[in-house]
């Protein structure tokens, strides 16, 4: 692995953008606008309502809940 490789949830962002055709900033806004607050509730909702895979949904939620923009 390269020394400059992105680690953690952000490591998923390029593949999320490629697979779902939206910038991750859109997903962050969708998550922030949701009335849900618990991590796994948000993950389950993204999977059910938006068709995201578990790993991608989990990465997005983890990033937003950690205060990421």
PDB file as gemmi writes it, atoms N, CA and C in Angstrom:
CRYST1    1.000    1.000    1.000  90.00  90.00  90.00 P 1                      
ATOM      1  N   UNK A   1       0.846  -1.177   0.000  1.00  0.00           N  
ATOM      2  CA  UNK A   1       0.000   0.000   0.000  1.00  0.00           C  
ATOM      3  C   UNK A   1       0.888   1.235   0.000  1.00  0.00           C  
ATOM      4  N   UNK A   2       0.495   2.221  -0.784  1.00  0.00           N  
ATOM      5  CA  UNK A   2       1.237   3.461  -0.904  1.00  0.00           C  
ATOM      6  C   UNK A   2       1.173   4.249   0.403  1.00  0.00           C  
ATOM      7  N   UNK A   3       2.234   4.999   0.664  1.00  0.00           N  
ATOM      8  CA  UNK A   3       2.253   5.845   1.867  1.00  0.00           C  
ATOM      9  C   UNK A   3       1.172   6.913   1.801  1.00  0.00           C  
ATOM     10  N   UNK A   4       0.775   7.295   0.598  1.00  0.00           N  
ATOM     11  CA  UNK A   4      -0.218   8.356   0.422  1.00  0.00           C  
ATOM     12  C   UNK A   4      -1.639   7.818   0.288  1.00  0.00           C  
ATOM     13  N   UNK A   5      -1.813   6.531   0.456  1.00  0.00           N  
ATOM     14  CA  UNK A   5      -3.147   5.946   0.309  1.00  0.00           C  
ATOM     15  C   UNK A   5      -4.085   6.498   1.377  1.00  0.00           C  
ATOM     16  N   UNK A   6      -5.298   6.808   0.970  1.00  0.00           N  
ATOM     17  CA  UNK A   6      -6.306   7.307   1.896  1.00  0.00           C  
ATOM     18  C   UNK A   6      -6.791   6.142   2.739  1.00  0.00           C  
ATOM     19  N   UNK A   7      -6.872   6.362   4.041  1.00  0.00           N  
ATOM     20  CA  UNK A   7      -7.297   5.320   4.961  1.00  0.00           C  
ATOM     21  C   UNK A   7      -8.646   5.682   5.566  1.00  0.00           C  
ATOM     22  N   UNK A   8      -9.280   4.707   6.163  1.00  0.00           N  
ATOM     23  CA  UNK A   8     -10.551   4.938   6.833  1.00  0.00           C  
ATOM     24  C   UNK A   8     -11.689   5.079   5.841  1.00  0.00           C  
ATOM     25  N   UNK A   9     -12.803   5.645   6.294  1.00  0.00           N  
ATOM     26  CA  UNK A   9     -13.988   5.759   5.437  1.00  0.00           C  
ATOM     27  C   UNK A   9     -13.723   6.472   4.108  1.00  0.00           C  
ATOM     28  N   UNK A  10     -12.861   7.463   4.117  1.00  0.00           N  
ATOM     29  CA  UNK A  10     -12.591   8.222   2.887  1.00  0.00           C  
ATOM     30  C   UNK A  10     -11.979   7.358   1.797  1.00  0.00           C  
ATOM     31  N   UNK A  11     -11.401   6.229   2.155  1.00  0.00           N  
ATOM     32  CA  UNK A  11     -10.850   5.320   1.160  1.00  0.00           C  
ATOM     33  C   UNK A  11     -11.918   4.764   0.226  1.00  0.00           C  
ATOM     34  N   UNK A  12     -13.161   4.775   0.660  1.00  0.00           N  
ATOM     35  CA  UNK A  12     -14.275   4.283  -0.153  1.00  0.00           C  
ATOM     36  C   UNK A  12     -14.833   5.345  -1.101  1.00  0.00           C  
ATOM     37  N   UNK A  13     -14.537   6.609  -0.872  1.00  0.00           N  
ATOM     38  CA  UNK A  13     -15.209   7.687  -1.590  1.00  0.00           C  
ATOM     39  C   UNK A  13     -15.067   7.612  -3.109  1.00  0.00           C  
ATOM     40  N   UNK A  14     -13.886   7.356  -3.668  1.00  0.00           N  
ATOM     41  CA  UNK A  14     -13.803   7.273  -5.133  1.00  0.00           C  
ATOM     42  C   UNK A  14     -14.701   6.176  -5.715  1.00  0.00           C  
ATOM     43  N   UNK A  15     -14.752   5.030  -5.070  1.00  0.00           N  
ATOM     44  CA  UNK A  15     -15.588   3.951  -5.608  1.00  0.00           C  
ATOM     45  C   UNK A  15     -17.074   4.249  -5.409  1.00  0.00           C  
ATOM     46  N   UNK A  16     -17.433   4.965  -4.346  1.00  0.00           N  
ATOM     47  CA  UNK A  16     -18.830   5.365  -4.129  1.00  0.00           C  
ATOM     48  C   UNK A  16     -19.265   6.305  -5.257  1.00  0.00           C  
ATOM     49  N   UNK A  17     -18.427   7.287  -5.559  1.00  0.00           N  
ATOM     50  CA  UNK A  17     -18.763   8.237  -6.615  1.00  0.00           C  
ATOM     51  C   UNK A  17     -18.887   7.539  -7.960  1.00  0.00           C  
ATOM     52  N   UNK A  18     -17.979   6.623  -8.237  1.00  0.00           N  
ATOM     53  CA  UNK A  18     -18.000   5.906  -9.505  1.00  0.00           C  
ATOM     54  C   UNK A  18     -19.234   5.007  -9.615  1.00  0.00           C  
ATOM     55  N   UNK A  19     -19.529   4.255  -8.572  1.00  0.00           N  
ATOM     56  CA  UNK A  19     -20.617   3.287  -8.621  1.00  0.00           C  
ATOM     57  C   UNK A  19     -21.998   3.938  -8.651  1.00  0.00           C  
ATOM     58  N   UNK A  20     -22.193   4.997  -7.872  1.00  0.00           N  
ATOM     59  CA  UNK A  20     -23.523   5.583  -7.724  1.00  0.00           C  
ATOM     60  C   UNK A  20     -23.708   6.882  -8.511  1.00  0.00           C  
ATOM     61  N   UNK A  21     -22.643   7.375  -9.143  1.00  0.00           N  
ATOM     62  CA  UNK A  21     -22.760   8.526 -10.030  1.00  0.00           C  
ATOM     63  C   UNK A  21     -23.059   9.855  -9.370  1.00  0.00           C  
ATOM     64  N   UNK A  22     -22.762   9.955  -8.086  1.00  0.00           N  
ATOM     65  CA  UNK A  22     -22.986  11.208  -7.354  1.00  0.00           C  
ATOM     66  C   UNK A  22     -21.743  11.514  -6.537  1.00  0.00           C  
ATOM     67  N   UNK A  23     -21.438  12.789  -6.362  1.00  0.00           N  
ATOM     68  CA  UNK A  23     -20.320  13.130  -5.480  1.00  0.00           C  
ATOM     69  C   UNK A  23     -20.671  12.787  -4.031  1.00  0.00           C  
ATOM     70  N   UNK A  24     -19.666  12.466  -3.250  1.00  0.00           N  
ATOM     71  CA  UNK A  24     -19.935  12.109  -1.858  1.00  0.00           C  
ATOM     72  C   UNK A  24     -20.550  13.281  -1.100  1.00  0.00           C  
ATOM     73  N   UNK A  25     -20.294  14.497  -1.536  1.00  0.00           N  
ATOM     74  CA  UNK A  25     -20.910  15.652  -0.863  1.00  0.00           C  
ATOM     75  C   UNK A  25     -22.436  15.567  -0.930  1.00  0.00           C  
ATOM     76  N   UNK A  26     -22.973  15.019  -2.020  1.00  0.00           N  
ATOM     77  CA  UNK A  26     -24.431  14.819  -2.110  1.00  0.00           C  
ATOM     78  C   UNK A  26     -24.897  13.832  -1.040  1.00  0.00           C  
ATOM     79  N   UNK A  27     -24.159  12.740  -0.891  1.00  0.00           N  
ATOM     80  CA  UNK A  27     -24.526  11.720   0.107  1.00  0.00           C  
ATOM     81  C   UNK A  27     -24.428  12.296   1.513  1.00  0.00           C  
ATOM     82  N   UNK A  28     -23.408  13.125   1.768  1.00  0.00           N  
ATOM     83  CA  UNK A  28     -23.280  13.746   3.097  1.00  0.00           C  
ATOM     84  C   UNK A  28     -24.509  14.596   3.398  1.00  0.00           C  
ATOM     85  N   UNK A  29     -24.968  15.348   2.409  1.00  0.00           N  
ATOM     86  CA  UNK A  29     -26.143  16.194   2.599  1.00  0.00           C  
ATOM     87  C   UNK A  29     -27.386  15.345   2.849  1.00  0.00           C  
ATOM     88  N   UNK A  30     -27.541  14.272   2.098  1.00  0.00           N  
ATOM     89  CA  UNK A  30     -28.679  13.365   2.282  1.00  0.00           C  
ATOM     90  C   UNK A  30     -28.686  12.814   3.705  1.00  0.00           C  
ATOM     91  N   UNK A  31     -27.523  12.425   4.187  1.00  0.00           N  
ATOM     92  CA  UNK A  31     -27.412  11.876   5.549  1.00  0.00           C  
ATOM     93  C   UNK A  31     -27.735  12.947   6.576  1.00  0.00           C  
ATOM     94  N   UNK A  32     -27.173  14.137   6.414  1.00  0.00           N  
ATOM     95  CA  UNK A  32     -27.427  15.216   7.376  1.00  0.00           C  
ATOM     96  C   UNK A  32     -28.896  15.639   7.390  1.00  0.00           C  
ATOM     97  N   UNK A  33     -29.561  15.560   6.249  1.00  0.00           N  
ATOM     98  CA  UNK A  33     -30.967  15.965   6.163  1.00  0.00           C  
ATOM     99  C   UNK A  33     -31.929  14.896   6.671  1.00  0.00           C  
ATOM    100  N   UNK A  34     -31.434  13.693   6.899  1.00  0.00           N  
ATOM    101  CA  UNK A  34     -32.283  12.610   7.377  1.00  0.00           C  
ATOM    102  C   UNK A  34     -32.698  12.862   8.826  1.00  0.00           C  
ATOM    103  N   UNK A  35     -33.916  12.500   9.174  1.00  0.00           N  
ATOM    104  CA  UNK A  35     -34.337  12.632  10.574  1.00  0.00           C  
ATOM    105  C   UNK A  35     -33.716  11.551  11.468  1.00  0.00           C  
ATOM    106  N   UNK A  36     -33.094  10.551  10.862  1.00  0.00           N  
ATOM    107  CA  UNK A  36     -32.473   9.471  11.633  1.00  0.00           C  
ATOM    108  C   UNK A  36     -31.176   9.968  12.263  1.00  0.00           C  
ATOM    109  N   UNK A  37     -30.827   9.398  13.411  1.00  0.00           N  
ATOM    110  CA  UNK A  37     -29.611   9.845  14.098  1.00  0.00           C  
ATOM    111  C   UNK A  37     -28.649   8.722  14.441  1.00  0.00           C  
ATOM    112  N   UNK A  38     -29.146   7.509  14.555  1.00  0.00           N  
ATOM    113  CA  UNK A  38     -28.275   6.396  14.949  1.00  0.00           C  
ATOM    114  C   UNK A  38     -27.540   5.834  13.740  1.00  0.00           C  
ATOM    115  N   UNK A  39     -26.299   5.444  13.978  1.00  0.00           N  
ATOM    116  CA  UNK A  39     -25.430   4.975  12.903  1.00  0.00           C  
ATOM    117  C   UNK A  39     -26.082   3.873  12.072  1.00  0.00           C  
ATOM    118  N   UNK A  40     -26.484   2.790  12.706  1.00  0.00           N  
ATOM    119  CA  UNK A  40     -27.012   1.652  11.956  1.00  0.00           C  
ATOM    120  C   UNK A  40     -28.381   1.939  11.345  1.00  0.00           C  
ATOM    121  N   UNK A  41     -29.145   2.831  11.933  1.00  0.00           N  
ATOM    122  CA  UNK A  41     -30.405   3.249  11.308  1.00  0.00           C  
ATOM    123  C   UNK A  41     -30.119   3.940   9.976  1.00  0.00           C  
ATOM    124  N   UNK A  42     -29.133   4.819   9.994  1.00  0.00           N  
ATOM    125  CA  UNK A  42     -28.756   5.529   8.771  1.00  0.00           C  
ATOM    126  C   UNK A  42     -28.198   4.573   7.726  1.00  0.00           C  
ATOM    127  N   UNK A  43     -27.357   3.642   8.139  1.00  0.00           N  
ATOM    128  CA  UNK A  43     -26.796   2.663   7.206  1.00  0.00           C  
ATOM    129  C   UNK A  43     -27.920   1.846   6.570  1.00  0.00           C  
ATOM    130  N   UNK A  44     -28.818   1.335   7.389  1.00  0.00           N  
ATOM    131  CA  UNK A  44     -29.936   0.532   6.880  1.00  0.00           C  
ATOM    132  C   UNK A  44     -30.814   1.341   5.936  1.00  0.00           C  
ATOM    133  N   UNK A  45     -31.055   2.577   6.255  1.00  0.00           N  
ATOM    134  CA  UNK A  45     -31.869   3.458   5.425  1.00  0.00           C  
ATOM    135  C   UNK A  45     -31.206   3.713   4.075  1.00  0.00           C  
ATOM    136  N   UNK A  46     -29.901   3.993   4.071  1.00  0.00           N  
ATOM    137  CA  UNK A  46     -29.198   4.211   2.805  1.00  0.00           C  
ATOM    138  C   UNK A  46     -29.246   2.962   1.930  1.00  0.00           C  
ATOM    139  N   UNK A  47     -29.132   1.810   2.551  1.00  0.00           N  
ATOM    140  CA  UNK A  47     -29.195   0.553   1.807  1.00  0.00           C  
ATOM    141  C   UNK A  47     -30.595   0.335   1.230  1.00  0.00           C  
ATOM    142  N   UNK A  48     -31.622   0.515   2.048  1.00  0.00           N  
ATOM    143  CA  UNK A  48     -32.994   0.238   1.625  1.00  0.00           C  
ATOM    144  C   UNK A  48     -33.548   1.290   0.663  1.00  0.00           C  
ATOM    145  N   UNK A  49     -33.309   2.554   0.962  1.00  0.00           N  
ATOM    146  CA  UNK A  49     -33.923   3.632   0.182  1.00  0.00           C  
ATOM    147  C   UNK A  49     -33.089   4.088  -1.008  1.00  0.00           C  
ATOM    148  N   UNK A  50     -31.781   3.898  -0.929  1.00  0.00           N  
ATOM    149  CA  UNK A  50     -30.909   4.432  -1.979  1.00  0.00           C  
ATOM    150  C   UNK A  50     -30.075   3.362  -2.671  1.00  0.00           C  
ATOM    151  N   UNK A  51     -30.181   2.115  -2.234  1.00  0.00           N  
ATOM    152  CA  UNK A  51     -29.503   1.015  -2.902  1.00  0.00           C  
ATOM    153  C   UNK A  51     -28.008   0.936  -2.693  1.00  0.00           C  
ATOM    154  N   UNK A  52     -27.496   1.586  -1.657  1.00  0.00           N  
ATOM    155  CA  UNK A  52     -26.067   1.511  -1.389  1.00  0.00           C  
ATOM    156  C   UNK A  52     -25.709   0.166  -0.766  1.00  0.00           C  
ATOM    157  N   UNK A  53     -24.485  -0.274  -1.016  1.00  0.00           N  
ATOM    158  CA  UNK A  53     -23.980  -1.460  -0.354  1.00  0.00           C  
ATOM    159  C   UNK A  53     -23.644  -1.128   1.094  1.00  0.00           C  
ATOM    160  N   UNK A  54     -23.528  -2.161   1.900  1.00  0.00           N  
ATOM    161  CA  UNK A  54     -23.289  -1.952   3.329  1.00  0.00           C  
ATOM    162  C   UNK A  54     -21.998  -1.179   3.600  1.00  0.00           C  
ATOM    163  N   UNK A  55     -20.909  -1.580   2.982  1.00  0.00           N  
ATOM    164  CA  UNK A  55     -19.623  -0.911   3.222  1.00  0.00           C  
ATOM    165  C   UNK A  55     -19.635   0.545   2.818  1.00  0.00           C  
ATOM    166  N   UNK A  56     -20.259   0.834   1.683  1.00  0.00           N  
ATOM    167  CA  UNK A  56     -20.333   2.220   1.230  1.00  0.00           C  
ATOM    168  C   UNK A  56     -21.208   3.055   2.158  1.00  0.00           C  
ATOM    169  N   UNK A  57     -22.369   2.530   2.523  1.00  0.00           N  
ATOM    170  CA  UNK A  57     -23.250   3.257   3.440  1.00  0.00           C  
ATOM    171  C   UNK A  57     -22.564   3.489   4.780  1.00  0.00           C  
ATOM    172  N   UNK A  58     -21.906   2.474   5.282  1.00  0.00           N  
ATOM    173  CA  UNK A  58     -21.218   2.572   6.563  1.00  0.00           C  
ATOM    174  C   UNK A  58     -20.120   3.629   6.513  1.00  0.00           C  
ATOM    175  N   UNK A  59     -19.354   3.671   5.434  1.00  0.00           N  
ATOM    176  CA  UNK A  59     -18.271   4.651   5.298  1.00  0.00           C  
ATOM    177  C   UNK A  59     -18.816   6.067   5.278  1.00  0.00           C  
ATOM    178  N   UNK A  60     -19.886   6.294   4.533  1.00  0.00           N  
ATOM    179  CA  UNK A  60     -20.480   7.632   4.459  1.00  0.00           C  
ATOM    180  C   UNK A  60     -21.013   8.079   5.814  1.00  0.00           C  
ATOM    181  N   UNK A  61     -21.732   7.206   6.478  1.00  0.00           N  
ATOM    182  CA  UNK A  61     -22.303   7.544   7.790  1.00  0.00           C  
ATOM    183  C   UNK A  61     -21.192   7.791   8.809  1.00  0.00           C  
ATOM    184  N   UNK A  62     -20.181   6.950   8.820  1.00  0.00           N  
ATOM    185  CA  UNK A  62     -19.071   7.115   9.767  1.00  0.00           C  
ATOM    186  C   UNK A  62     -18.393   8.467   9.561  1.00  0.00           C  
ATOM    187  N   UNK A  63     -18.201   8.837   8.310  1.00  0.00           N  
ATOM    188  CA  UNK A  63     -17.546  10.120   8.010  1.00  0.00           C  
ATOM    189  C   UNK A  63     -18.384  11.292   8.503  1.00  0.00           C  
ATOM    190  N   UNK A  64     -19.670  11.268   8.206  1.00  0.00           N  
ATOM    191  CA  UNK A  64     -20.554  12.372   8.616  1.00  0.00           C  
ATOM    192  C   UNK A  64     -20.641  12.436  10.143  1.00  0.00           C  
ATOM    193  N   UNK A  65     -20.810  11.294  10.791  1.00  0.00           N  
ATOM    194  CA  UNK A  65     -20.947  11.298  12.248  1.00  0.00           C  
ATOM    195  C   UNK A  65     -19.660  11.711  12.953  1.00  0.00           C  
ATOM    196  N   UNK A  66     -18.526  11.566  12.264  1.00  0.00           N  
ATOM    197  CA  UNK A  66     -17.251  12.001  12.836  1.00  0.00           C  
ATOM    198  C   UNK A  66     -17.002  13.490  12.597  1.00  0.00           C  
ATOM    199  N   UNK A  67     -17.970  14.156  11.973  1.00  0.00           N  
ATOM    200  CA  UNK A  67     -17.847  15.589  11.744  1.00  0.00           C  
ATOM    201  C   UNK A  67     -17.250  15.952  10.398  1.00  0.00           C  
ATOM    202  N   UNK A  68     -17.108  14.961   9.520  1.00  0.00           N  
ATOM    203  CA  UNK A  68     -16.535  15.221   8.197  1.00  0.00           C  
ATOM    204  C   UNK A  68     -17.463  16.019   7.306  1.00  0.00           C  
ATOM    205  N   UNK A  69     -16.877  16.748   6.431  1.00  0.00           N  
ATOM    206  CA  UNK A  69     -17.645  17.569   5.480  1.00  0.00           C  
ATOM    207  C   UNK A  69     -17.537  16.991   4.128  1.00  0.00           C  
TER     208      UNK A  69                                                      
END                                                                             
